[in-house]
Amino acid sequence: MHRSFSMLFAALALAVVACEKKPEAASTPVTGSPPVEAKASRPDDAESIRVGAVGSLTGSEASFGISARNGIELAINEANEAGGVKGKKLVVRMYDSQGRPEEAAQAVTRLIAQDQVAVIIGESASSVSMAMAEKAQAAGVPQIAYTSTAPEVTQKGDYIFRVCFIDPFQGRVMAKFSREHLKLSQVAVLTDNKSAYSIGLGKVFIQEFEQQGGKVTAHETYSKGDTDFRAQLTAIKQTKPEAVFVPGYYTDAGLIARQARELGLKVPLLGGDGWNSDKLFELGGSALDGSYYSNHYALDNPDPLLTAFVEKYQKIYGVPPDSSAALAYDATKLAVDAMKRAPDLSGKALRDAIAATKDFPGVAGKITINANRDAEKQAVVLKVENGKLSFVTTVQP
């Protein structure tokens, strides 16, 4: 739609006024627009510390970004209620990546050059986080990814961290679970050939499953954005697997499950943490029954810290927190903790404080940052049944 300059200026002016008066009603931002700030009273810039954030607030993986935004906001508000950091309140500047690496890279450039943030939280998708990491590393600004599990993310440099486990561990978890718990001997694999996350997780699973004596009957691929998987599933069905490992995102897993059942492929589907979204059930329905996936935490875990977080999150946002919400919350809390421990908020000082993190009490499990700037922590396996998730087992690193 084409608009005149005057109309556009008026619209932007109204948006700024609305944001100033009602920060609690801030809407989803688009990269290039004024960023959304946390739903708290906004302090003057001179009295605040800026925290940058990037997430997929629109696009096919918007569920991840919206959940992460909620988790970040909750953590920031809690920090401000407790007095902030070094006598200052915290303000979040968040941009929408749209799930696209190039948009995320531009967002990081703005966060660093224009917003002058102390630390950056994000992102969910590994491919997107890697694009961000190149900019953050070059500028010497610490970045903490929340659910980016590809090993290459933190390999971008010594300013890049994460609070989740990595794909080699997750792949080993699902291969071991398949062989020892489910007693499977033949499994097919279906990966997204445009996703670093999917490619890496699929590769590790295949290696581990075969090393443990299993056979991979077929390895088919698709591309992000595909909606018809019948050709790949038909080829897989002919190899008679006992299960199909689908290390994609919830947007793919739900459709794949439905089409698999339509084709008469009734074996369990297996996945990774990319499945974790309440949208999974909307897309897959009962076709997902009997499926399993690895995740960062289980809602029915009785840990008091997690229980308190779940109750508070659900009261505020009206839905249970998924792993993106929990890990973005943990990433933000860890960043705040590091700011408090650091002698100052320079990039190097904050980087060193994050790197020194040991046994940080996250809601998704204790976090220790290792020499590779990855989090050493447990994984859980969940079962999908009747539109619900149930805890099956925990696997330690």
GUDO-687816 format. One record per residue (C-alpha): x, y, z. Coordinates in steps of 0.001 Angstrom, whole numbers, plus 500000, padded with zeros to 6 digits. Each point is the difference from the previous one (the first is absolute). Example, Ala and Ser with C-alpha at 12.3 -4.5 7.8 and 13.67 -1.06 7.14 Angstrom:
BEGIN
512300495500507800 501370503440499340 
//
This chain:
BEGIN
500000500000500000 501390503459499075 499739502867502480 500975503637499800 502863501237502142 497657502106502114 497723497047500731 502937497836500958 501419502735502263 496661500424501721 499662496265500564 503452499767501502 499328502979502249 496815498398501298 501845496741500625 502693501761502006 497413501850502089 498132496762500676 503193498278501065 500930502876502336 496586499996501688 499287496288500077 503142497865499980 497928497098501272 498142499899496689 503079499972497748 499391498112496794 502192497581498091 502822501941498319 501401499628496517 503712500418499357 500650503624499138 497141501255502204 500427501393503515 500775496940502155 497592498693502598 501002500517503612 499136497792502960 496542500418501504 501167502055502951 500224503659500876 502633501401497669 502873501796501718 501827502879498354 502812498793497737 502619501679502192 498836497884502916 499708496695498166 502043497104498669 498910498812496589 499633496305499263 499637499021496355 497830497142498790 499209498424496649 497257497475499310 497728498743497263 496852501939500901 498451499512496576 500422497298497374 499810496214500130 501824499696503367 498206502885501729 498915497728502848 503643499743501087 500640503732499909 496815501032501770 500622497504502796 503593501182500300 498886503635500146 497678499129502865 502781498216501884 502396502916499491 497416502537501135 499206497989503114 503682499705500947 500644503715499430 496972501032502023 501078497745502873 503495501500499899 498617503540500078 497654499147502875 503074498749501902 501829503305499486 501564499605496550 503744499771499446 502650502293501480 497349502495501003 498394500160496562 496832498565498493 500071497729496957 498303500715496668 499526497463497200 500390500988496366 498623497121497918 499870499616496219 498191497490497823 502272497667498012 497046498616498030 501906496707500242 502479501293497403 503782500157500594 500432503197497993 497311501801502005 501547498825503259 503449501234498955 498566503429499203 498201500035503340 503247499323501872 501713502805498112 497257502383501157 500133498731503567 503736500606500153 500401503215497987 496755501815500845 498671498522503241 503430499363501541 498888496899501899 502201498287502582 499010496458499029 497849498294497356 497535497174500696 499182497765497032 499227498137497964 497963496812499738 501034498604496604 503677499092499663 500314501428496479 498656503322501229 502212500045503095 503087499408497900 499219503020497819 499563502069503165 503180498622501550 502219501298497211 498869503560500733 500082499669503781 503461498419499994 501439502679497719 498669502718502303 501027498305503241 496453499855501381 499027496763501816 497156497988498476 498076497248501797 497918497651497839 497110498229501679 498981496992497858 502648499965497244 501457496509500290 502352499763496973 503638499770501203 501093502621497453 498151502798501824 502507500505502816 502895499198497689 499471503452498463 502092501523502776 500746500514503676 497152502482500524 497335497462498978 498243497814502606 496916497828500370 497840498666502851 498757496840498269 501604496628499293 501507499398496549 498942497708497174 502692497339500463 498676499415503527 496366500169498873 500696497636497102 501662497509502349 497049500264502375 497449499095497328 502139497240498474 500549498417503407 496319500406500901 498982498365496713 502252497011500492 499783499430503754 496564501267500997 497952499397496862 502080496972498900 500030501163496364 502336498435497462 498918501724496756 499325503729499702 499632502410497076 501060503667500104 498361503055498382 501973503274500235 499669503597498818 502923500608497643 499854503792500541 500223499911503787 503336499754501825 498074498731503003 498273497203498099 503077498952498016 502229499862503080 497529498174502205 499181497487497274 503683499299499356 500784499303503649 496912497836500459 500916497846496991 503590499549501181 499005499120503542 497113497721499036 502192498002497641 502856499831502525 497569498496502469 499101497236497527 496943501541498381 499298500350496284 498900503183498226 497684498739497267 499698503319498144 501152503601500230 497690502370498140 500100503810499945 497676502964499454 500470503778499916 498701502618502416 496633501234498830 498930496698498412 496474498877500839 499786496743498060 502161497179501368 498151497087498396 502759499039497553 502591499719502778 497612498197502337 498995497533497264 503673499172499419 500537499616503731 496968497746500420 501383497571497425 503072499385502188 497772498829502911 501535502007502867 498870499592503589 500074503778500513 500852503198498108 502360502601501486 498920503508498928 502453502588501411 498079503006498692 497819502684501528 496426499678501226 498768501594496773 501353497021498053 499433497237502544 496240500548500253 499435499876496233 502371497051499579 498114498065502682 496638500563498289 501282499035496574 501806496948501340 496777498701501537 498079500737496795 502493497825498140 499642497171502508 503381500586501620 498941499398503598 503350499634501760 501043502493502719 501629503258498985 503041501205501954 501296503541500244 502080502590501795 499320503181501927 498873501777496823 496665498237500466 499290501794503251 497104502391499398 496309500047500850 499443500422496258 501303496443499505 496663498542501071 498018502395497822 501969498888496947 500362496295500748 496992499101502129 499555496329500838 502445499036497236 502770500765502503 498769497508502602 502749497584500993 502789502337498890 502994501042502119 502413502910500025 502899501299502055 499597503298501785 501627502334502478 497524499516502811 496672498432500939 497073502011501305 499067497217502430 503427500079501655 499312500730503718 503057502264500447 498825502998502105 501863502560497871 498365498709496820 496577499719501612 500110503629501119 501075501129496525 497267497998498263 497301501359502308 501123503610499586 500443499743496231 496594498384499503 498308502615502169 501491502838497941 499872498570496470 497087497560500256 501884496949498676 502640497635501411 503598500957499123 501673497958497275 503750499393499856 500630503254498103 498342501959502805 501878498133502731 503408500204498350 499643503644498938 499056500709503617 503081498081501185 502262501773497481 498786503390501202 500308499099503688 503518498692499386 500896503241498191 498682502035502932 501972497849502440 503160500505497928 499428503779499901 499837500035503786 503215497985500308 501943501908497336 502159502928501227 498506502131497224 497768499555496951 502677500132497331 499819497194497459 503100498235501300 499005500217503668 496514498709499302 501332497250497744 502359498809502730 497176499982502564 497725497940497745 502832497558499282 500549499507503741 496389498866500598 499800496809502076 496878498165501185 497696502919499198 496485499039501195 497969500156496785 496354498972499848 500976497541497263 502805498524502091 503321501110501475 502342501665497507 503767499811499943 501750501737497103 502864497819498772 503200500897498148 498134499984496675 497437502487501408 497308497321499841 497691499073502859 500565496683501715 496552498816501027 497522497142499831 497417499127497355 496598498406500411 497932497812497671 496284500709499710 497176497899498576 497133501457497975 496605498423500740 496448501352499722 501154503561499464 502190499984503097 503643499524500916 501214497645502682 503466499632501478 501727496710499095 503608500240501149 502933502311500770 503448499673498431 502993501653501647 502983501402498035 
//
